[in-house]
Amino acid sequence: MKQEHDLITEFITQMEPKIKKSIKYTSFQERDDLEQEIKLKMVETVSRGVIKETPGFWEFKQSFE
């Protein structure tokens, strides 16, 4: 459980600049709610184990052939 918590924390920390940049385009009143919702979805995704290794370009291309 501790390892999963650390993984989630690290993931959110790494994505923080992208989240902040993306919510700049949202109205000021909605930013905090949107940021919280994005982080919640990230936690749910990591908890379900949906994130797996990202395929390389050629593996990705091959999956469509």
C-alpha positions as CSV (number, residue, x, y, z in Angstrom):
1,M,0.0,0.0,0.0
2,K,2.8,2.4,0.9
3,Q,4.5,1.7,-2.5
4,E,1.2,2.4,-4.3
5,H,0.8,5.7,-2.4
6,D,4.4,6.7,-3.3
7,L,3.8,5.9,-6.9
8,I,0.6,8.0,-7.0
9,T,2.4,10.9,-5.2
10,E,5.3,10.8,-7.6
11,F,3.0,10.6,-10.6
12,I,1.0,13.6,-9.5
13,T,4.1,15.6,-8.7
14,Q,5.5,14.9,-12.2
15,M,2.3,15.9,-13.9
16,E,1.8,19.1,-11.7
17,P,3.3,21.5,-14.3
18,K,1.2,20.1,-17.1
19,I,-1.9,20.3,-15.0
20,K,-1.2,23.9,-14.0
21,K,-0.5,24.8,-17.6
22,S,-3.7,23.2,-18.8
23,I,-6.0,24.8,-16.3
24,K,-4.8,28.3,-17.2
25,Y,-7.3,28.1,-20.1
26,T,-10.2,27.5,-17.7
27,S,-12.2,30.2,-16.0
28,F,-10.7,31.4,-12.7
29,Q,-13.7,30.1,-10.6
30,E,-13.4,26.6,-12.0
31,R,-9.6,26.1,-11.8
32,D,-9.4,24.6,-8.3
33,D,-12.3,22.2,-8.9
34,L,-10.8,21.1,-12.2
35,E,-7.4,20.6,-10.8
36,Q,-8.8,18.5,-8.0
37,E,-10.9,16.4,-10.4
38,I,-7.9,15.8,-12.7
39,K,-5.9,14.6,-9.7
40,L,-8.7,12.4,-8.5
41,K,-9.0,10.7,-12.0
42,M,-5.2,10.2,-11.9
43,V,-5.4,8.5,-8.5
44,E,-8.3,6.3,-9.7
45,T,-6.4,5.3,-12.9
46,V,-3.2,4.4,-11.1
47,S,-5.1,2.5,-8.4
48,R,-6.9,0.4,-11.0
49,G,-3.6,-0.4,-12.6
50,V,-4.6,0.9,-15.9
51,I,-1.3,2.6,-16.6
52,K,1.1,0.0,-18.0
53,E,4.3,0.3,-19.9
54,T,4.0,2.7,-22.8
55,P,4.7,0.9,-26.1
56,G,7.5,2.2,-28.3
57,F,6.6,3.7,-31.7
58,W,7.2,0.4,-33.7
59,E,5.2,-1.6,-31.2
60,F,2.4,0.9,-31.4
61,K,2.5,0.9,-35.2
62,Q,2.5,-2.9,-35.2
63,S,-0.6,-3.1,-33.1
64,F,-2.6,-1.5,-36.0
65,E,-1.3,-3.9,-38.7
